[in-house]
Amino acid sequence: MNWRLKALAQTLFSVVPRGQSLNYLMQRHVTRSVPSKPEVISADIRGFGEYLTDFARLTSTDLETSVFYEFGAGIDLVGPLVMYCLGVNRQIVVDIRRLARPWLIKTAMQTICDLRPKDARRLPSPLSMDSADFFASLRERYGIDYLAPADARATSLADNCIDCVTSTRTLEHIPPADIKKILVECRRLTRATGLIISTIDYQDHYSYVDPSLTVYNFLHFSDPQWRIWNPALQYQNRLRHSDYQRLFKASGWEVIEERRRPVTSEDLAALESVAVHKRFSRYNREDLATRGAVFIARPRPQP
C-alpha cells in the first residue's frame, strides 16, 4: 500500500465521526493487520516473557502478588493475556481510546492456546461473547482491569501501587511533552522496588505497509512537512534513542539497562540513501540509525 494513501486515509479518519471504526475496517480489510497473525503473537510471547525474566532478575518481588501496569494496551490485549499465562495475577491496563474489541481478544486467546507458550503456567479459556460485561469477566477471571478511555498522564490510581510498568511499541506514538507527563505519572505509581520496562520502535511505521520505503524515510521531512503526513491515528514523534534517554532521566527514573538494536552496515547504507533534514543535524549517525531499544529503569530516590 502506498504510504501516502494510508496517511491521507488516517488523516480523514482522525477528523470524521466514527473515524476510529473506519480505521479499524481499513486495518482489517485493507492492510490486514488485524487480527494479529500467529507469528506476530509468537514474537509478543517471547517479548513479554523477556519482561518477566527481567523482572525476576532485577527485583525480589513475588510475581504472584505483583501488580503490573501497562499503558497503550492495544486492540487485542495480547500483552496482558500473555502476562496472565506466564503467572501475573493482577494487571491494570489503560489506553487513551477504547480500542480493545472482544472478538479480537477471543481470537488472541485462541492463538495463544494454539501456540502454547513453553513457560506458561496456565492458558486462558475464551470468554463468552454473550457475557453481559465482557471486560468485567476479563477482570474477574484473568485479573486484567481494562481502563479506557483513560489518561495515562493523570490516572486516579494510588501512589506506590504498581510493581512493574510496561509499554510496548507505544512511546513512539506519543508527543514528547506527553511522554514526560506519562513517565512522571508512572514514577508516582511505582513502588521504590519496582521497574519500568519499555520497548520502543524508532522506525518509520509507514515502511511496514509500503516496501518501497526505508525505515528512515520520515527523517527526510521538516516538522511542518511531517505534520501533513502525521495524523492523530498514526502519530509518530520521530524521537531518537538519545531523546528517550533524556526523557527517562528528566522524569524521575534511573535507567539501569538499555538494549539497543545493533546498527548494521545495511542500516547505515539505508540511512545514507535518505536526504535527512537539517532538523536532525544534532544527532550522530548511530543515534539516527538505531531502529529500536528496550529501556529498563527504576524510580530514582526522591531528594
N, C-alpha and C positions, 0 to 999 in steps of 0.2 A: 504494500500500500504506500502511495506517495505520502511522505510525512507532512507536506503542506496541506494536503486534503484532510488528513487527520486533525491537524492543528485548527483548520478552519471549522471543521465539524465540531470540535470540542469548544471552540470559541462560541459558536452558536449555542451549543448545549449549556454553556456556562451562564447564559443570559435569558433563555426562554423558559417559560413554565414547564415543569416536568422534564427539564433538561437532563437531570440525573438519570431518569428512567430511559431516556433516549440514548444516553451514553452507554448504559448497560446493554441495550439492544445492539448497539454497534460492537461492543466487546464480545457479545455472544454470537452474533451472526455475520459480522464483517471481519474483525481482527481475530475472532475465535479464541480469545484469551481466557474466556470463562465457558464452562467450568475448568478449573486448573487441571492440566494434564498430569498423569501419574508420574512422569519424570520430574515435573516441577515440584510436586508434593514430596517425592522421594528426596530431592535436594533440600527441601524445607525440613524434612525429618532429620537429615544429617546436621543441618544448621542449628536447629533448636536443641538437638542432642548435644552439640558443642557448647551451647549456652549453659546447659545443666552441668556438663563436665567442668566448665569454668567456675560455675557457682560452687560446686563441691570442692574444687581445688583451692579457691580463694576465700572461702568463708567456712565457718564451723557451724553454721545454722542448719538445723534438721530440715531436710527437704519437705517432709510430710507436714510440718507445721508452718512452713514458709508461705508468705503471701507474695504473689507475683503481680506485676502491673505492666500492661502493655498499652502504649498509645499508637494509634494507626492500626486498628485491628483488622481492617480489610473486609472483603466481600464474603469470604467463606470461613473465616476464623480458623484456618489451618494451624497457625501457630499455637493458639490456646488448646486446640484439640490434641496436637502432638504433645504439648506440655502435660496435659491430663494423662495421656498414655504413658508418659515417662515418670509419672509419680507426683506431679504437682496437684495439690488438693484444693487450693484457693487461688483464684485469679480474678483480677479486676481489669477489664479491657475497655478502652474508650476510643471513640472516633468522633471527628468533627461533624460527620454526616452519618445518618443511619444507613450504611451501605450493606450490612450483612443481610443475606437472604436465606430463609430456612432451607429451601431446596438445595442451594449450593453448599450449605453446612452439612446437610444429609449426604450429599454426593461426596464431599470431602471425607466424612466419616467412613463411608463405604470404601473409598480408595485407600485410606489409612489401614482399614481392616484387611484389605486385599494385599497390601504391601507388608503388613505385619512387621513393624519396626523391631529390630533384633533386641533392643534393650527395653521394650515395652513391658510394663508391669500389668497392664490391662488394656483392653480395647473398647472403644465406645459402641454401645448398642444404639442404632439410629433412633432418633425421637420420632414420634408420630407427627405427621403433618397436620393431623386433625386436633392436635393439642390446643386447648383453649388459649394457652400462652406459651408458645414455643420457647421464648427466651427465659421465662420463669422456670420451665422444665430444664433448660440448659444450666441454669444456676443451681437448681436443687439436685440434679443428678450428677453433674460434672464439675460443680464448683466454679463455673465460668459466669461471672457477673458482667454482662454486656451493657455498657452505658453509652448511648448515642441518641441524639447528638449531644456531645459533651465538649467542654473547652478544656483542653489539656494545659492551658496556661493558668487556669484558676479553677481547680476542682474543689469540691466541698469535702474532700477526704481529710481525715485527721493527720496531724503531724506524726512523723515517725511510725507509719503504719505498714510500710512496704519493705520487704526483704530484697527484692530484685526487680529492677525496672528493665524492660526490654523494648527495643524498637527495631524493626527490620525493613530496610529499604523505605523508610518513611521520612527521615530528616531532610532528604534532598528535595522533598516536595513542599517544604515549609519556608516562608520568608525568614531571613536571618534574624530580624528583631523578635519574631515569634519563637524561633528556636531558643533564643536566650531565655525568654519568659518560661517556656516549657521546661527547659533544663533547671531553671531556678525552682520551679514548682516541684519537679521530680526530686530535687535536693531536699526540699521541705518534707516530702512524703517519706523519704528513705531513711531507715534506721542507720545509726552510726556504723553498724556491722554489715550494711547492705552494699549492693553493687548496682551500677547501670551497665548494660551490655547493649551496644548499638551497632548494627550493620548498616553501612551507608554505601550507596551506589553513586559514583561520581560521573557516570556515563550519560551521554545524551540518550534519553529514553526513546526518542523517535527512531534511533538506529535499530530498535527491536522490531519495528514494523516495516522499515524501509532499508533493505540490504544495500542500497546504493550509498548510504551514509557511513562515515566513520563515527566512532563513539565520541569523537571530539568536535563534531560538526557545530554544536551550539557555541563553541568558543569563538567562532568567526564573527559573531554579531555584537554590535554595541548594545548597551542597555535599552535605549529607545527602540532599536530594531527588534531586539529579542522580545520586548513586551507584545509586539504584534503576533508572535508565534507562541506565546506562553500563556494559554488560557487557564482560568482558575481550576478547571477539572484535570489539567495535566501540567500543573505548575512545576517548574524546575528552577532551583535557585542558582545553579551553576557554581556553587561554592567548591573550593578545593580542600585538600587534606589540611593544609595549614590553617585555613579558616575554622575548621571544626576543632582543631587543637586549641585555638584561642577561645572559641565559644565555650568549650567544656571548662577551661580554666576560669573564665570570667563568670561562670555560673555556679561556682562553689564546688567543683569536682576536681579530684586528683586523678589524672589518668595514670593507671598502673600498667596497662598493656595496650599496644596498638598492633594490629595485624594488618599491615598494608599489603594489598595485592601487588606482587612484584612487577616492576616495569620492565617490559621486554624490548628487544630491538625492534620487533614488529610494532609495538605500541609507539615507540619514538618515531618510526617511519610514518605511521598513520598520523601522528601529531604534526609532523613536518609537512604533510600533504594539505593541511588546513592553514589558511591565512588567519592566524589568531589575531583577534582585535587587540589594539593597544591597551584597552581597558584591563587586559590580563598581563600586562608587561611586568608587573611587580612579582609575579610568580616565576620560580625557576622551572626548568623543563621537566624535572622529575615530579614536581608538585602538579603541574598541568597534566602530565601523562598518567598519574596514578588513577586507576579506574575504580577503586573501592577499598574499603577498610572496615575493620571491626574495632571499636573503641570499648575498653573496659575501664571503668572508673569507680572510685568510692567517694563518699562525701568527705570533703575537706573539713577538718575540725573548725568550728566557728571560733573566732578570736574572743 
